[in-house]
Amino acid sequence: MERIPTREEILEIITRQAREAVVVRELSDENGLYLLESKIAGEKEGETVQYEYIRKGRFPDGNQSSGSVIHIVFYVGEVPVGGHDVANFNSETGEWVESV
């Protein structure tokens, strides 16, 4: 059976990147947490940086992912202007692989 990362493990990765990120949304199902979003202010006026964790799978609210991953998304106002993966979870080993 595939291992699912805990909320604490997810937040540990996020706080390494952004110590002051605030959790703004969490969604769970019978298997545990499948979506977690946290935000911090960007460097410039009107910028926001959002960290988004999504678990591997397809979920009732329409979210889906082929792997458990944490993304970073940069916003100016409400418009996403870029982003990339921060870390991928290997469910077989139970380890996070962080992007450089």
Buried (B, 14 or more C-beta within 10 A) or exposed (E): EEBBBEBEBBBEBBEEBBEEBEBEEBBEEEEEBBBBBBBBEBEEEEBBBBBBBBBBBEBEEEBEBEEBBBBBBBBBEEEEEEBEEBBBBEBEEEBBEEEE
